[in-house]
Amino acid sequence: MLGSGCQAHNVRSNMRVLDRAQGRIPQPWRTIVDWLVTVAVAILVVLAFQAEVAKPYRIPSGSMEPTLHCAKPGEFCEGRFDDRVIANRLAYRFRDPERGQVVVFTAPGAAERCGEGNGGTTFVKRIVGLPGEQVSVRRGVVYIDGQRLIEPYVDPSRRGGTSGNWPPLAAGHYFLLGDNRAHSCDSRTWGAVPRSSLIGPAMLAYWPPSRLSFS
C-alpha cells in the first residue's frame, strides 16, 4: 500500500508540474498546445492499435476477383483502385480459423514459383480446407472428404478446369484458394499453410469507399 501511495503522489506531483508549466504559456498558445498533445496521443493510440490489433493490407493481384479488386491494368484486375482490407490480428489468438473466411497470411517459400512474390510476401486468400480434411478438386469444383463444397462466392466461369487430390491436411494446417480459381496461385500449387502464418481474417474492406464492406 505504501508503494501505491508513493506512485499516486508522484503522478499528482508530475501533473502539478505540467499544469504550472502550461500555466506560463499565453492563452492562445495554450490552446494550440492542448490540441497538439491531443492529436499526438490520438496518433499514438492509432499506431498502437494498428500494430497490435488491426492492420491494413492492399490487394495486389487478381486472384480474389471479384470479391476483392486489384487495379487495372494489372493482369485480371477489374477495379480502378486496389481494394484495401483490415485484418484482425488478434482473432486467431482466441478462436480457430473457419472455412470460408478471407484471410491475410504470410506466403510459404514455395510461393516463389507463382511469380506473385516469394516466401514472406503477404497474400490474401480464402480458407477452404481445415486440419484433418482431404481436399480434392474435380474440373474446378472443390470436394472436402468426398463431399462437394458449396461456394456461392465463386463464379462458375472463374473455377477453371484444374483437378487434383491432396493428402489429408496436417494438424494446424489450412488449404487456401483464391476466389478467381482460374487465375490464382494458391495451395493447389504451394501446399497448405500453417496456422502460425495466418495473420488474421479480413474484417473490413475500406477502400475505395464505394467498396466498403464488413466480413
N, C-alpha and C positions, 0 to 999 in steps of 0.2 A: 504493500500500500504506500510505503514511503517513496518507493521509486516512481510509482504512478503520480504521486503528488508533485514530485520534483519535475517530472516531464510536463505536467499540466502547467506548473509555474513557469517553466522555460518557454512554453508555447505562448502563454499570456504575455511574458516579457518581450518576446520577439514581435508579437502583434503590436504592443505599445510602441516599440522602436519604429516599426513600419508606419504606424499611424503618425508618430511625431515627424518622421521624415517626409511623409506625404503632406503633413500639415504645413511644411515650409514651402511647398510648391504653390505658386499662384493658381487661383481658381481655374482659369481657362486651361492651363496645362495639367491641372489635377484631373480634370475630366478626360483629357486625352490619355493620360497615363492609365486611368481606370479602364478605358476602352482597350488600350494596347495589352494590358495584363489579361483582361477577359478574353481577347482574341487569341493571345498566346496560349492560355490554358485550354481553350477550345481546340486549338490546333493540336496540342499535345495529346488531348483525350482522343481525338480522331485518329491520330497516328498510332497510338497505343491500341485502339480498337481494331484498326486495320491490320496491324501486325499480329495480334493475338486471336481475333475473332473472325473478322470478315475482310477479305482482300479481293480487289477487282482483277479480272483477267480478260484479255482480248481474244476473240475468236479468230485465229489466223488462217484457217483453211475451210474448204467447202465440205468437210466430212460430216458435219451436223446439219447441213441444209435439209429442209427449210426451217427446221426447229430453231437453229441459230445461224445467222447470216455472217458471211465474210464479205468484204467489199470487192466489187468489180474494179478492175478487170482480172482479178485473181481467178485462177482455174476453178471452175464450177461454182464460183461465188455469185450470189444473187442480190446482195444488198448494195446500197450506196455507201454505207459505212460498215465497219466491223462491229458486230454486236459486242457488248461488254457485259460480263456477268460478275456477280459477287458470290464467292464461295464461303460457306460456313465452315471455318477451320476447326471449330470445337465439336461439330456434330458427332463425329465418329469416336470421340472420347466417351460418349455417353450411350450410344446406340450403334447397332450393326448397320452396315450399308445394306440397302434394299434394292431389289430388282426394279428396273425402270427408272432409277434416279440418274439424272445427268450429273456427272462428277468431274471435278478438276483433279488431275493427278500428275505425278512425275513419270514420264515415259521410261520404259526399260531401255537398256543399251541396245537391244535388238531393233529398236525403232529407227536406227540409222538407215536401215535398208529402205525405209519409206520415202526418204528424200524430203521429209517434212521437219526434220530436226534430228536430234540424237538423244542418247541417254541423258536424262536430267532436264530435257525440254518439257514444258508444261503443255499437256494435252487436255481436251475436253471430249468425253465420250459418254455413252450410256451403259449402265450395268445391265448385263443380260444373264450371265450365269453366276451362281453362288457357290460357295465352297461345298465340295462333295457331289455336285451335279455334273452330268455329262452333257456337253453341248455338241450338237451336230447341225449342219446347215445343208439343206437339200434344195438346189436350184434357188438359192437366195432366201429360203424360208428357214427360220430357226426352230429347232426342237430341243427341249430340255428333258433328259431322261426318256426320250422317245415320244414325248407329247409336244404337239405344235404350240409354240408360244404366240399368243395373240398380241400384236404390236400395232395399235392404231396410230402410233406416231411415225410409222414408216410407210411412205407412199409406195404402193406395189411397183411403180415404174422405177423406183430407186433401189430395189432389192438386189439387182444384179443377178448373175446366174451361177455364182460360185457354190460349190458343195465341199463338204469336209466333215470329218469326225475327229473329236479331240478326247483325250483321256479324261476321266473324272478330275475335277478341279481339286487341288490340294487344299488342306486346311488353310484358311486365311487368304485365299486367292480368288480373284474375280475375273470374269470374262467380259470384256468391254468392246462394244461395237459403236460405230458412228451410225446416225440415222440415215445418212446418204450412203447406203451399203455399197452401191456400185462404184463409189469413189472415196472409200475410206480405208486407210491403212490402220488396222486395229489388232485385236487379239487373235484374229484369224492368221495374221502374219507374224506377230511377235509374242504371242502367248499370253498367258494370264498375268494379272497384275497383283502383287501382294498388297495386303491392306495397309502396310506401312507406307506405300507410295500414294495412297489416296489422300489428297489434301482436304477435300470436303465436297459435299453436294452443292450444286449451283442453286442458290435460293432466290436470286433476283437477277433478271436481265434489265439493266437500267439505261442502256444507251444503244441506239438513239432513242429519244423519248417516245417516238411512235411505236417502238418495240417493247415498251415497258411491260413486264410480266413477272409473276411470282410463281415459284415452284412449291 
